[in-house]
Amino acid sequence: MSMLRFMPIRKDSNMRKALLYGIVAATLAAGPASAQSLTDFFKYAPLEILAQSPTLLNLEAQSSSKTAQSDVNVFDDYFLINGPGKLVVNFNRLLMNKGQVPIPGWIGVAQYSNHEISADLQDGLQKVLAHYHMPSVKAANVVIYKTLNTGQLVYDYSLQANPAAQYCREFLFTPATEGFQLGLMSKCFWTLEGFRPPPTKAGRLAR
């Protein structure tokens, strides 16, 4: 007779959350990154624990090798800025925290839940490349945020025209309206160190 049936069940909400988090993380990481949709990973990942918040301000994906890619689904290095705008977290496909940096405050974008993400990120990249007639250019990263003025999610692709370039041009795509907009020049790849001085991505540090 198995002894498992005699083990008491602990009604501990934190334990249940931790177990669920582990199960979801294992499920999301079950296949190779190249076979898994980045869109689905971002949509279904339980990022609330990493963010220490139910909402986010920014969610970013890039390659851990810091090389631009033609397919965002192979991105395997991720960053988030939490809803209160007080914490930047670097994590991987297993939802393991690779490091975090507290920041004074991040403003200029609206809070959102990653579970709101639905439009395919690779499809968005292809539409940007077609719209701007750049079929061979690769993406160094993609950042997802919600605008304050429209309340819509924006996919912000940093495209690297030159593989040796440290700065990339941002191209914004709004899935809800199929809208396009040129963005700023910014660092091609995110690092935690980059958040210690005032950053200049899709928001800015509050003063």
GUKOLMI-720426 format. One record per residue: residue in three letters; residue number from 1; x, y, z of N, C-alpha, C, O in turn. Coordinates in Angstrom, 1 decimal, padded with zeros to 4 digits. Layout:
Ala, NUM, X, Y, Z, X, Y, Z, X, Y, Z, X, Y, Z .
...
***
This chain:
Met, 1, 000.9, -001.2, 000.0, 000.0, 000.0, 000.0, 000.9, 001.2, 000.0, 001.8, 001.4, 000.8 .
Ser, 2, 000.6, 002.2, -000.9, 001.4, 003.4, -001.0, 001.2, 004.2, 000.3, 000.1, 004.4, 000.8 .
Met, 3, 002.3, 004.8, 000.7, 002.2, 005.6, 001.9, 001.8, 007.0, 001.5, 001.5, 007.9, 002.4 .
Leu, 4, 001.7, 007.3, 000.2, 001.3, 008.6, -000.2, -000.1, 009.0, 000.3, -000.3, 010.2, 000.5 .
Arg, 5, -001.0, 008.0, 000.4, -002.3, 008.4, 000.7, -002.4, 008.8, 002.2, -003.4, 009.4, 002.6 .
Phe, 6, -001.4, 008.5, 003.0, -001.5, 008.9, 004.4, -000.8, 010.2, 004.6, -000.8, 010.8, 005.8 .
Met, 7, -000.2, 010.8, 003.6, 000.4, 012.1, 003.8, -000.6, 013.2, 003.8, -001.5, 013.3, 003.0 .
Pro, 8, -000.5, 014.1, 004.8, -001.5, 015.2, 004.9, -001.3, 016.2, 003.8, -000.2, 016.4, 003.4 .
Ile, 9, -002.4, 016.7, 003.3, -002.4, 017.7, 002.3, -002.4, 019.1, 002.9, -003.3, 019.5, 003.7 .
Arg, 10, -001.4, 019.8, 002.6, -001.2, 021.1, 003.2, -002.0, 022.2, 002.4, -001.7, 022.3, 001.2 .
Lys, 11, -002.8, 022.9, 003.0, -003.6, 023.9, 002.3, -002.8, 025.2, 002.4, -003.3, 026.2, 003.1 .
Asp, 12, -001.7, 025.3, 001.8, -000.8, 026.4, 001.8, -000.9, 027.1, 000.4, -000.4, 026.5, -000.6 .
Ser, 13, -001.4, 028.3, 000.3, -001.6, 028.9, -001.0, -000.2, 029.2, -001.7, -000.1, 029.0, -002.9 .
Asn, 14, 000.8, 029.5, -000.9, 002.1, 029.8, -001.4, 002.7, 028.5, -002.0, 003.4, 028.5, -003.1 .
Met, 15, 002.5, 027.4, -001.3, 003.0, 026.1, -001.8, 002.3, 025.7, -003.1, 002.9, 025.3, -004.1 .
Arg, 16, 001.0, 025.9, -003.2, 000.2, 025.6, -004.4, 000.7, 026.5, -005.6, 000.8, 026.0, -006.7 .
Lys, 17, 000.9, 027.7, -005.3, 001.4, 028.6, -006.3, 002.8, 028.2, -006.8, 003.1, 028.2, -008.0 .
Ala, 18, 003.7, 027.8, -005.9, 005.0, 027.3, -006.3, 004.9, 026.1, -007.1, 005.7, 025.9, -008.1 .
Leu, 19, 004.1, 025.1, -006.7, 003.9, 023.9, -007.5, 003.4, 024.2, -008.9, 003.9, 023.6, -009.9 .
Leu, 20, 002.4, 025.1, -009.0, 001.8, 025.4, -010.3, 002.8, 026.1, -011.1, 002.9, 025.8, -012.3 .
Tyr, 21, 003.6, 027.0, -010.5, 004.6, 027.7, -011.3, 005.6, 026.7, -011.8, 006.0, 026.9, -013.0 .
Gly, 22, 006.0, 025.7, -011.1, 007.0, 024.7, -011.5, 006.4, 023.9, -012.7, 007.1, 023.6, -013.6 .
Ile, 23, 005.2, 023.5, -012.5, 004.5, 022.7, -013.6, 004.4, 023.5, -014.9, 004.7, 022.9, -015.9 .
Val, 24, 004.0, 024.7, -014.8, 003.8, 025.5, -016.0, 005.2, 025.8, -016.6, 005.3, 025.7, -017.9 .
Ala, 25, 006.2, 026.1, -015.8, 007.6, 026.3, -016.3, 008.1, 025.1, -017.1, 008.7, 025.2, -018.1 .
Ala, 26, 007.9, 023.9, -016.5, 008.3, 022.7, -017.1, 007.6, 022.4, -018.4, 008.2, 022.0, -019.4 .
Thr, 27, 006.3, 022.7, -018.4, 005.5, 022.6, -019.7, 006.0, 023.5, -020.8, 006.1, 023.1, -021.9 .
Leu, 28, 006.2, 024.8, -020.4, 006.6, 025.7, -021.4, 007.9, 025.4, -022.0, 008.2, 025.8, -023.1 .
Ala, 29, 008.8, 024.8, -021.2, 010.1, 024.5, -021.6, 010.3, 023.1, -022.2, 011.4, 022.6, -022.4 .
Ala, 30, 009.2, 022.4, -022.4, 009.2, 021.0, -022.8, 009.9, 020.8, -024.1, 010.5, 019.7, -024.3 .
Gly, 31, 009.7, 021.7, -025.1, 010.3, 021.5, -026.4, 011.4, 022.5, -026.6, 011.6, 023.4, -025.8 .
Pro, 32, 012.2, 022.3, -027.7, 013.3, 023.2, -028.0, 012.7, 024.6, -028.3, 011.6, 024.7, -028.8 .
Ala, 33, 013.5, 025.7, -028.1, 013.0, 027.0, -028.3, 012.6, 027.3, -029.7, 011.6, 028.0, -030.0 .
Ser, 34, 013.3, 026.6, -030.6, 013.0, 026.9, -032.1, 011.7, 026.3, -032.4, 011.1, 026.7, -033.5 .
Ala, 35, 011.1, 025.4, -031.7, 009.9, 024.7, -032.0, 008.7, 025.4, -031.2, 007.6, 025.0, -031.4 .
Gln, 36, 009.0, 026.3, -030.4, 008.0, 026.9, -029.5, 007.7, 028.3, -029.9, 008.6, 029.1, -030.1 .
Ser, 37, 006.5, 028.7, -029.9, 006.1, 030.0, -030.2, 006.4, 031.0, -029.1, 006.1, 030.8, -027.9 .
Leu, 38, 007.2, 032.1, -029.4, 007.5, 033.1, -028.4, 006.2, 033.7, -027.9, 006.0, 034.1, -026.8 .
Thr, 39, 005.2, 033.9, -028.9, 003.9, 034.5, -028.5, 003.2, 033.7, -027.4, 002.8, 034.3, -026.4 .
Asp, 40, 003.2, 032.4, -027.6, 002.5, 031.5, -026.6, 003.3, 031.5, -025.3, 002.7, 031.5, -024.2 .
Phe, 41, 004.6, 031.5, -025.4, 005.4, 031.5, -024.2, 005.1, 032.8, -023.3, 004.9, 032.7, -022.1 .
Phe, 42, 005.1, 033.9, -024.0, 004.9, 035.2, -023.3, 003.4, 035.2, -022.8, 003.2, 035.7, -021.7 .
Lys, 43, 002.5, 034.7, -023.6, 001.1, 034.8, -023.2, 000.7, 033.9, -022.0, 000.0, 034.4, -021.1 .
Tyr, 44, 001.3, 032.7, -021.9, 000.9, 031.8, -020.9, 001.9, 031.7, -019.7, 001.5, 031.1, -018.7 .
Ala, 45, 003.0, 032.3, -019.8, 004.0, 032.2, -018.7, 003.5, 032.9, -017.5, 003.0, 034.0, -017.6 .
Pro, 46, 003.6, 032.2, -016.3, 003.2, 032.9, -015.0, 004.3, 033.8, -014.6, 005.0, 033.5, -013.7 .
Leu, 47, 004.3, 035.0, -015.1, 005.4, 036.0, -014.8, 005.1, 036.7, -013.6, 006.0, 037.5, -013.1 .
Glu, 48, 004.0, 036.5, -012.9, 003.7, 037.3, -011.7, 004.7, 037.1, -010.6, 005.0, 038.0, -009.9 .
Ile, 49, 005.2, 035.9, -010.5, 006.2, 035.6, -009.4, 007.5, 036.3, -009.7, 008.1, 037.0, -008.8 .
Leu, 50, 008.0, 036.2, -010.9, 009.2, 036.9, -011.3, 009.1, 038.5, -011.2, 010.0, 039.1, -010.7 .
Ala, 51, 007.9, 039.0, -011.6, 007.7, 040.4, -011.6, 007.3, 040.9, -010.2, 007.4, 042.1, -010.0 .
Gln, 52, 006.9, 040.1, -009.3, 006.4, 040.5, -008.0, 005.3, 041.5, -008.2, 005.1, 042.4, -007.4 .
Ser, 53, 004.5, 041.2, -009.2, 003.4, 042.1, -009.6, 002.5, 041.4, -010.6, 003.0, 040.6, -011.4 .
Pro, 54, 001.2, 041.6, -010.6, 000.4, 041.0, -011.6, 000.4, 041.6, -013.0, -000.1, 041.1, -014.0 .
Thr, 55, 001.1, 042.8, -013.1, 001.2, 043.5, -014.4, 002.7, 043.8, -014.7, 003.6, 043.7, -013.9 .
Leu, 56, 002.9, 044.2, -016.0, 004.2, 044.6, -016.5, 004.1, 045.9, -017.1, 003.0, 046.5, -017.4 .
Leu, 57, 005.3, 046.5, -017.4, 005.4, 047.7, -018.2, 006.1, 047.4, -019.5, 005.7, 047.9, -020.6 .
Asn, 58, 007.1, 046.6, -019.4, 007.8, 046.1, -020.6, 008.1, 044.6, -020.5, 008.3, 044.1, -019.4 .
Leu, 59, 008.1, 044.0, -021.7, 008.5, 042.6, -021.8, 009.4, 042.4, -023.0, 008.9, 042.8, -024.1 .
Glu, 60, 010.6, 041.9, -022.9, 011.6, 041.9, -024.0, 012.1, 040.5, -024.2, 012.2, 039.7, -023.3 .
Ala, 61, 012.4, 040.2, -025.5, 013.0, 039.0, -025.8, 014.2, 039.2, -026.8, 014.2, 040.1, -027.6 .
Gln, 62, 015.3, 038.4, -026.6, 016.4, 038.5, -027.5, 017.2, 037.2, -027.4, 016.8, 036.3, -026.7 .
Ser, 63, 018.2, 037.1, -028.2, 019.1, 035.9, -028.2, 020.1, 036.0, -027.1, 020.7, 037.0, -026.9 .
Ser, 64, 020.3, 034.9, -026.3, 021.3, 034.9, -025.3, 022.7, 035.0, -025.9, 023.7, 035.4, -025.2 .
Ser, 65, 022.9, 034.7, -027.2, 024.2, 034.9, -027.9, 024.4, 036.3, -028.3, 025.4, 036.7, -028.9 .
Lys, 66, 023.4, 037.2, -028.1, 023.4, 038.6, -028.5, 023.7, 038.7, -030.0, 024.6, 039.4, -030.4 .
Thr, 67, 023.0, 037.9, -030.8, 023.0, 038.0, -032.2, 021.6, 038.2, -032.8, 020.7, 037.6, -032.3 .
Ala, 68, 021.5, 039.0, -033.8, 020.1, 039.3, -034.4, 019.7, 038.0, -035.1, 020.5, 037.2, -035.6 .
Gln, 69, 018.3, 037.8, -035.1, 017.8, 036.6, -035.7, 016.6, 037.0, -036.7, 016.0, 038.0, -036.5 .
Ser, 70, 016.4, 036.1, -037.6, 015.3, 036.3, -038.6, 014.0, 035.7, -038.0, 012.9, 036.0, -038.5 .
Asp, 71, 014.1, 034.9, -036.9, 012.9, 034.3, -036.3, 012.9, 034.6, -034.8, 013.8, 034.1, -034.1 .
Val, 72, 011.9, 035.4, -034.4, 011.9, 035.7, -032.9, 011.6, 034.5, -032.0, 011.8, 034.6, -030.8 .
Asn, 73, 011.1, 033.5, -032.6, 010.8, 032.3, -031.8, 012.0, 031.6, -031.2, 011.9, 030.8, -030.3 .
Val, 74, 013.2, 031.9, -031.8, 014.4, 031.3, -031.2, 015.0, 032.1, -030.1, 016.0, 031.7, -029.5 .
Phe, 75, 014.4, 033.3, -029.8, 014.9, 034.1, -028.7, 014.8, 033.3, -027.4, 013.8, 032.7, -027.2 .
Asp, 76, 015.9, 033.4, -026.6, 015.9, 032.6, -025.4, 016.4, 033.3, -024.2, 016.7, 032.7, -023.2 .
Asp, 77, 016.4, 034.7, -024.3, 016.8, 035.5, -023.2, 015.8, 036.6, -023.0, 015.5, 037.3, -024.0 .
Tyr, 78, 015.3, 036.8, -021.8, 014.1, 037.7, -021.6, 014.3, 038.6, -020.4, 015.0, 038.3, -019.5 .
Phe, 79, 013.7, 039.8, -020.6, 013.7, 040.8, -019.5, 012.2, 041.3, -019.3, 011.4, 041.3, -020.2 .
Leu, 80, 011.9, 041.7, -018.1, 010.7, 042.3, -017.8, 010.9, 043.5, -016.9, 011.8, 043.5, -016.1 .
Ile, 81, 010.1, 044.5, -017.0, 010.0, 045.6, -016.1, 008.6, 045.5, -015.4, 007.6, 045.5, -016.2 .
Asn, 82, 008.6, 045.4, -014.1, 007.3, 045.1, -013.5, 006.3, 046.2, -013.5, 006.7, 047.4, -013.8 .
Gly, 83, 005.1, 045.9, -013.1, 004.0, 046.9, -013.2, 004.3, 048.2, -012.4, 004.0, 049.3, -012.9 .
Pro, 84, 004.8, 048.1, -011.2, 005.1, 049.3, -010.4, 006.3, 050.1, -011.0, 006.5, 051.3, -010.6 .
Gly, 85, 007.0, 049.5, -012.0, 008.1, 050.2, -012.6, 009.3, 050.3, -011.7, 010.1, 051.2, -011.8 .
Lys, 86, 009.4, 049.3, -010.8, 010.5, 049.4, -009.8, 011.5, 048.3, -009.9, 012.5, 048.2, -009.1 .
Leu, 87, 011.3, 047.3, -010.8, 012.2, 046.2, -010.9, 012.3, 045.7, -012.3, 011.4, 045.6, -013.0 .
Val, 88, 013.6, 045.4, -012.7, 013.9, 044.8, -014.0, 014.4, 043.4, -013.7, 015.3, 043.2, -012.8 .
Val, 89, 013.9, 042.4, -014.3, 014.3, 041.0, -014.1, 014.7, 040.4, -015.4, 014.0, 040.5, -016.5 .
Asn, 90, 015.8, 039.7, -015.4, 016.3, 038.9, -016.5, 016.0, 037.4, -016.3, 016.3, 036.9, -015.2 .
Phe, 91, 015.4, 036.7, -017.2, 015.0, 035.3, -017.0, 015.1, 034.5, -018.3, 015.3, 035.1, -019.4 .
Asn, 92, 015.0, 033.2, -018.1, 015.2, 032.3, -019.3, 013.9, 031.5, -019.6, 012.9, 031.8, -018.9 .
Arg, 93, 014.0, 030.6, -020.5, 012.8, 029.8, -020.9, 012.2, 029.0, -019.8, 011.1, 028.6, -019.9 .
Leu, 94, 013.1, 028.6, -018.8, 012.6, 027.9, -017.7, 012.0, 028.7, -016.6, 011.7, 028.2, -015.5 .
Leu, 95, 011.9, 030.0, -016.9, 011.4, 031.0, -015.9, 012.3, 031.1, -014.7, 011.9, 031.4, -013.6 .
Met, 96, 013.6, 030.9, -014.9, 014.6, 031.0, -013.9, 015.1, 032.5, -013.8, 015.5, 033.0, -014.9 .
Asn, 97, 015.1, 033.1, -012.7, 015.6, 034.4, -012.5, 017.1, 034.4, -012.7, 017.9, 033.9, -011.9 .
Lys, 98, 017.6, 035.1, -013.7, 019.1, 035.2, -014.0, 019.7, 036.4, -013.3, 020.9, 036.6, -013.4 .
Gly, 99, 018.9, 037.3, -012.7, 019.4, 038.5, -012.1, 018.3, 039.6, -012.1, 017.5, 039.5, -013.0 .
Gln, 100, 018.4, 040.5, -011.2, 017.4, 041.6, -011.2, 018.0, 042.9, -010.7, 019.0, 042.8, -010.0 .
Val, 101, 017.5, 044.0, -011.1, 018.0, 045.3, -010.7, 016.8, 046.2, -010.3, 015.9, 046.3, -011.1 .
Pro, 102, 016.8, 046.7, -009.1, 015.8, 047.7, -008.7, 016.0, 049.0, -009.4, 017.2, 049.4, -009.6 .
Ile, 103, 015.0, 049.7, -009.8, 015.1, 051.0, -010.5, 014.2, 052.0, -009.8, 013.2, 051.6, -009.1 .
Pro, 104, 014.5, 053.3, -009.9, 013.7, 054.3, -009.1, 012.2, 054.4, -009.6, 011.3, 054.6, -008.8 .
Gly, 105, 012.0, 054.1, -010.9, 010.7, 054.2, -011.4, 010.7, 054.3, -012.9, 011.6, 054.9, -013.5 .
Trp, 106, 009.8, 053.7, -013.6, 009.7, 053.6, -015.1, 008.4, 054.2, -015.5, 007.3, 053.7, -015.2 .
Ile, 107, 008.5, 055.2, -016.3, 007.2, 055.9, -016.8, 007.1, 056.0, -018.3, 008.1, 055.7, -019.0 .
Gly, 108, 006.0, 056.4, -018.8, 005.8, 056.6, -020.2, 005.0, 055.5, -020.9, 004.7, 055.7, -022.1 .
Val, 109, 004.8, 054.4, -020.2, 004.0, 053.3, -020.8, 003.0, 052.9, -019.8, 003.1, 053.1, -018.6 .
Ala, 110, 002.0, 052.1, -020.2, 000.9, 051.7, -019.3, 001.1, 050.3, -018.8, 001.8, 049.5, -019.5 .
Gln, 111, 000.5, 049.9, -017.7, 000.6, 048.6, -017.2, -000.3, 047.7, -018.0, -001.3, 048.1, -018.5 .
Tyr, 112, 000.2, 046.4, -018.1, -000.7, 045.4, -018.8, -000.3, 044.0, -018.3, 000.8, 043.9, -017.6 .
Ser, 113, -001.1, 043.0, -018.6, -000.8, 041.7, -018.2, -000.3, 041.0, -019.4, -000.8, 041.1, -020.5 .
Asn, 114, 000.7, 040.2, -019.2, 001.3, 039.4, -020.4, 000.3, 038.4, -021.0, 000.4, 038.0, -022.1 .
His, 115, -000.8, 038.1, -020.2, -001.8, 037.2, -020.7, -002.7, 037.9, -021.8, -003.5, 037.2, -022.4 .
Glu, 116, -002.5, 039.2, -022.0, -003.3, 039.9, -023.0, -002.6, 039.7, -024.4, -003.3, 040.0, -025.4 .
Ile, 117, -001.4, 039.3, -024.4, -000.7, 039.1, -025.7, -001.4, 038.0, -026.5, -001.6, 036.9, -026.1 .
Ser, 118, -001.7, 038.3, -027.8, -002.3, 037.3, -028.7, -001.8, 037.3, -030.1, -001.6, 036.3, -030.7 .
Ala, 119, -001.5, 038.5, -030.7, -001.0, 038.6, -032.0, 000.4, 038.0, -032.1, 001.2, 038.2, -031.3 .
Asp, 120, 000.6, 037.2, -033.2, 001.9, 036.5, -033.3, 003.0, 037.4, -033.5, 003.0, 038.3, -034.4 .
Leu, 121, 004.1, 037.3, -032.7, 005.2, 038.1, -032.8, 006.1, 038.0, -034.0, 006.6, 038.9, -034.6 .
Gln, 122, 006.2, 036.7, -034.5, 006.9, 036.5, -035.8, 006.2, 037.1, -037.0, 006.8, 037.7, -037.9 .
Asp, 123, 004.9, 037.0, -036.9, 004.1, 037.5, -038.0, 004.2, 039.1, -038.0, 004.3, 039.7, -039.1 .
Gly, 124, 004.3, 039.6, -036.8, 004.5, 041.1, -036.7, 005.8, 041.5, -037.3, 005.9, 042.5, -038.0 .
Leu, 125, 006.9, 040.7, -037.0, 008.2, 041.1, -037.6, 008.1, 041.0, -039.1, 008.6, 041.9, -039.8 .
Gln, 126, 007.5, 040.0, -039.7, 007.4, 039.8, -041.1, 006.6, 041.0, -041.7, 007.0, 041.5, -042.8 .
Lys, 127, 005.6, 041.5, -041.1, 004.9, 042.6, -041.6, 005.7, 043.9, -041.6, 005.6, 044.7, -042.5 .
Val, 128, 006.5, 044.1, -040.5, 007.4, 045.2, -040.4, 008.4, 045.2, -041.6, 008.6, 046.2, -042.3 .
Leu, 129, 009.0, 044.0, -041.8, 010.1, 043.9, -042.8, 009.5, 044.1, -044.2, 010.1, 044.8, -045.1 .
Ala, 130, 008.2, 043.7, -044.4, 007.6, 043.9, -045.7, 007.2, 045.3, -045.9, 007.4, 045.9, -047.0 .
His, 131, 006.7, 046.0, -044.8, 006.2, 047.3, -044.9, 007.4, 048.3, -045.3, 007.2, 049.2, -046.0 .
Tyr, 132, 008.5, 048.0, -044.7, 009.7, 048.9, -044.8, 010.7, 048.4, -045.9, 011.8, 048.9, -046.0 .
His, 133, 010.3, 047.3, -046.6, 011.1, 046.8, -047.7, 012.5, 046.4, -047.3, 013.5, 046.8, -047.9 .
Met, 134, 012.5, 045.6, -046.2, 013.8, 045.1, -045.7, 013.8, 043.6, -045.4, 013.9, 043.2, -044.3 .
Pro, 135, 013.6, 042.8, -046.5, 013.4, 041.4, -046.3, 014.5, 040.6, -045.6, 014.3, 039.6, -045.0 .
Ser, 136, 015.7, 041.1, -045.7, 016.9, 040.4, -045.2, 017.4, 040.9, -043.8, 018.3, 040.3, -043.3 .
Val, 137, 016.8, 041.9, -043.3, 017.2, 042.5, -042.0, 016.7, 041.6, -040.9, 015.6, 041.1, -040.9 .
Lys, 138, 017.5, 041.5, -039.8, 017.2, 040.6, -038.7, 016.9, 041.5, -037.5, 017.3, 042.6, -037.3 .
Ala, 139, 016.1, 040.8, -036.5, 015.7, 041.5, -035.3, 016.7, 041.2, -034.2, 017.0, 040.0, -033.9 .
Ala, 140, 017.2, 042.2, -033.5, 018.1, 042.0, -032.3, 017.2, 041.8, -031.1, 017.6, 041.0, -030.3 .
Asn, 141, 016.1, 042.4, -031.0, 015.2, 042.1, -029.9, 013.8, 042.6, -030.2, 013.6, 043.3, -031.2 .
Val, 142, 012.8, 042.2, -029.4, 011.5, 042.8, -029.5, 011.0, 043.1, -028.1, 011.2, 042.3, -027.2 .
Val, 143, 010.4, 044.3, -028.0, 009.8, 044.7, -026.7, 008.3, 044.9, -026.9, 007.9, 045.5, -027.8 .
Ile, 144, 007.6, 044.4, -025.9, 006.1, 044.6, -025.9, 005.7, 045.5, -024.8, 006.1, 045.4, -023.6 .
Tyr, 145, 005.0, 046.6, -025.1, 004.5, 047.5, -024.1, 003.1, 048.0, -024.5, 002.7, 047.8, -025.7 .
Lys, 146, 002.4, 048.7, -023.6, 001.1, 049.2, -023.9, 001.2, 050.8, -023.8, 001.8, 051.3, -022.9 .
Thr, 147, 000.7, 051.4, -024.8, 000.7, 052.9, -024.8, -000.3, 053.5, -023.8, -001.3, 053.0, -023.6 .
Leu, 148, 000.1, 054.7, -023.3, -000.8, 055.4, -022.4, -001.9, 056.0, -023.2, -003.1, 056.1, -022.7 .
Asn, 149, -001.7, 056.5, -024.4, -002.7, 057.3, -025.1, -003.7, 056.5, -025.8, -004.9, 056.9, -025.9 .
Thr, 150, -003.3, 055.3, -026.3, -004.3, 054.4, -027.0, -004.7, 053.2, -026.2, -005.7, 052.6, -026.5 .
Gly, 151, -003.9, 052.8, -025.2, -004.2, 051.6, -024.4, -004.1, 050.3, -025.3, -004.7, 049.3, -025.0 .
Gln, 152, -003.2, 050.4, -026.3, -003.0, 049.2, -027.2, -001.6, 048.7, -027.0, -000.7, 049.5, -026.8 .
Leu, 153, -001.5, 047.4, -027.2, -000.2, 046.8, -027.2, 000.6, 047.1, -028.4, 000.1, 047.2, -029.5 .
Val, 154, 001.9, 047.4, -028.2, 002.8, 047.7, -029.3, 004.0, 046.7, -029.3, 004.5, 046.4, -028.3 .
Tyr, 155, 004.3, 046.2, -030.5, 005.5, 045.3, -030.7, 006.6, 046.2, -031.2, 006.5, 046.7, -032.4 .
Asp, 156, 007.6, 046.4, -030.5, 008.7, 047.3, -030.8, 009.9, 046.4, -031.2, 010.6, 045.9, -030.3 .
Tyr, 157, 010.2, 046.3, -032.5, 011.3, 045.5, -033.0, 012.5, 046.4, -033.2, 012.5, 047.4, -033.9 .
Ser, 158, 013.7, 046.0, -032.6, 014.9, 046.6, -032.9, 015.6, 045.8, -034.0, 016.0, 044.7, -033.8 .
Leu, 159, 015.8, 046.5, -035.1, 016.4, 045.8, -036.3, 017.8, 046.2, -036.5, 018.2, 047.4, -036.4 .
Gln, 160, 018.7, 045.2, -036.7, 020.1, 045.4, -036.8, 020.5, 045.3, -038.3, 020.6, 044.2, -038.8 .
Ala, 161, 020.7, 046.4, -039.0, 021.1, 046.4, -040.4, 022.5, 045.9, -040.6, 022.8, 045.2, -041.6 .
Asn, 162, 023.4, 046.1, -039.6, 024.8, 045.7, -039.7, 025.1, 044.8, -038.5, 024.9, 045.2, -037.4 .
Pro, 163, 025.5, 043.6, -038.7, 025.8, 042.7, -037.6, 026.7, 043.2, -036.5, 026.7, 042.7, -035.4 .
Ala, 164, 027.6, 044.1, -036.9, 028.5, 044.7, -035.9, 028.0, 045.9, -035.2, 028.6, 046.4, -034.3 .
Ala, 165, 026.8, 046.4, -035.6, 026.3, 047.6, -035.0, 025.9, 047.4, -033.5, 025.3, 046.3, -033.2 .
Gln, 166, 026.2, 048.3, -032.7, 025.7, 048.3, -031.3, 024.4, 048.9, -031.1, 023.7, 048.7, -030.1 .
Tyr, 167, 024.0, 049.8, -032.0, 022.7, 050.5, -031.9, 021.8, 050.0, -033.1, 022.3, 049.8, -034.2 .
Cys, 168, 020.5, 049.9, -032.8, 019.6, 049.4, -033.8, 018.4, 050.5, -033.9, 018.1, 051.2, -032.9 .
Arg, 169, 017.8, 050.5, -035.0, 016.6, 051.3, -035.2, 015.4, 050.5, -034.8, 015.2, 049.4, -035.1 .
Glu, 170, 014.5, 051.2, -034.0, 013.3, 050.6, -033.5, 012.2, 050.8, -034.6, 012.0, 051.9, -035.1 .
Phe, 171, 011.4, 049.7, -034.8, 010.2, 049.8, -035.7, 009.0, 049.3, -034.9, 009.0, 048.2, -034.4 .
Leu, 172, 008.0, 050.2, -034.8, 006.9, 049.8, -034.0, 005.7, 049.3, -034.8, 005.4, 049.8, -035.9 .
Phe, 173, 005.1, 048.2, -034.3, 004.0, 047.6, -035.0, 002.8, 047.5, -033.9, 003.0, 046.9, -032.9 .
Thr, 174, 001.7, 048.0, -034.3, 000.5, 047.9, -033.4, -000.5, 046.9, -034.0, -001.1, 047.2, -035.0 .
Pro, 175, -000.5, 045.7, -033.4, -001.3, 044.6, -034.0, -002.8, 045.0, -034.2, -003.4, 044.6, -035.2 .
Ala, 176, -003.4, 045.7, -033.2, -004.8, 046.0, -033.2, -005.2, 046.8, -034.4, -006.3, 046.7, -034.9 .
Thr, 177, -004.3, 047.7, -034.9, -004.6, 048.6, -036.0, -003.8, 048.3, -037.2, -004.0, 049.0, -038.3 .
Glu, 178, -002.9, 047.4, -037.1, -002.0, 047.1, -038.2, -001.2, 048.3, -038.6, -000.9, 048.6, -039.7 .
Gly, 179, -000.9, 049.1, -037.6, -000.2, 050.4, -037.8, 001.3, 050.2, -037.6, 001.8, 049.4, -036.9 .
Phe, 180, 002.1, 051.1, -038.3, 003.5, 051.1, -038.3, 004.0, 052.5, -037.9, 003.4, 053.5, -038.3 .
Gln, 181, 005.2, 052.5, -037.3, 005.8, 053.8, -036.9, 007.3, 053.6, -036.7, 007.7, 052.5, -036.1 .
Leu, 182, 008.1, 054.5, -037.2, 009.5, 054.5, -036.9, 009.8, 054.9, -035.5, 009.2, 055.8, -035.0 .
Gly, 183, 010.7, 054.2, -034.8, 011.1, 054.5, -033.5, 012.5, 055.1, -033.4, 013.0, 055.7, -034.4 .
Leu, 184, 013.1, 055.1, -032.2, 014.3, 055.7, -032.0, 015.5, 054.7, -032.2, 015.3, 053.5, -032.5 .
Met, 185, 016.7, 055.2, -032.2, 017.9, 054.4, -032.2, 018.1, 054.0, -030.7, 018.0, 054.8, -029.8 .
Ser, 186, 018.4, 052.7, -030.5, 018.7, 052.3, -029.1, 019.7, 051.1, -029.1, 020.0, 050.6, -030.2 .
Lys, 187, 020.2, 050.8, -028.0, 021.1, 049.6, -027.9, 020.4, 048.4, -028.4, 019.2, 048.1, -028.1 .
Cys, 188, 021.2, 047.6, -029.2, 020.5, 046.4, -029.8, 020.1, 045.4, -028.8, 019.1, 044.7, -029.0 .
Phe, 189, 020.9, 045.2, -027.7, 020.6, 044.2, -026.7, 020.5, 044.7, -025.3, 021.3, 045.6, -024.9 .
Trp, 190, 019.6, 044.1, -024.6, 019.4, 044.5, -023.2, 020.4, 043.8, -022.3, 020.8, 042.7, -022.5 .
Thr, 191, 020.8, 044.5, -021.3, 021.6, 043.9, -020.2, 021.1, 044.5, -018.9, 020.6, 045.6, -018.9 .
Leu, 192, 021.3, 043.8, -017.8, 021.0, 044.4, -016.5, 021.8, 045.6, -016.2, 021.3, 046.6, -015.6 .
Glu, 193, 023.1, 045.6, -016.6, 024.0, 046.8, -016.4, 023.4, 048.0, -017.1, 023.6, 049.1, -016.6 .
Gly, 194, 022.7, 047.8, -018.2, 022.2, 049.0, -018.9, 021.1, 049.7, -018.1, 020.7, 050.8, -018.5 .
Phe, 195, 020.6, 049.1, -017.1, 019.5, 049.7, -016.3, 020.0, 050.5, -015.1, 019.2, 051.1, -014.4 .
Arg, 196, 021.3, 050.4, -014.9, 021.8, 051.2, -013.7, 022.0, 052.7, -014.1, 021.6, 053.5, -013.2 .
Pro, 197, 022.4, 053.0, -015.3, 022.3, 054.4, -015.7, 020.9, 054.6, -016.2, 020.2, 053.7, -016.5 .
Pro, 198, 020.4, 055.9, -016.4, 019.1, 056.1, -016.9, 018.9, 055.5, -018.3, 019.6, 055.8, -019.2 .
Pro, 199, 017.9, 054.5, -018.5, 017.7, 053.9, -019.8, 016.9, 054.8, -020.7, 016.3, 055.8, -020.2 .
Thr, 200, 016.8, 054.4, -022.0, 016.1, 055.3, -022.9, 015.2, 054.4, -023.8, 014.9, 054.9, -024.9 .
Lys, 201, 014.8, 053.2, -023.4, 013.9, 052.4, -024.3, 012.5, 053.0, -024.2, 012.3, 054.2, -024.1 .
Ala, 202, 011.5, 052.1, -024.2, 010.1, 052.6, -024.4, 009.6, 053.2, -023.1, 008.4, 053.0, -022.8 .
Gly, 203, 010.4, 054.0, -022.5, 010.0, 054.6, -021.2, 011.2, 055.3, -020.7, 012.3, 055.3, -021.4 .
Arg, 204, 011.1, 056.0, -019.5, 012.3, 056.6, -019.0, 012.2, 056.6, -017.5, 011.1, 056.4, -016.9 .
Leu, 205, 013.3, 056.7, -016.8, 013.3, 056.7, -015.4, 012.7, 058.0, -014.8, 012.9, 059.1, -015.3 .
Ala, 206, 011.8, 057.8, -013.8, 011.2, 058.9, -013.2, 012.3, 059.6, -012.3, 013.2, 059.0, -011.8 .
Arg, 207, 012.2, 060.9, -012.3, 013.2, 061.7, -011.5, 012.5, 062.4, -010.4, 013.1, 063.1, -009.6 .
***
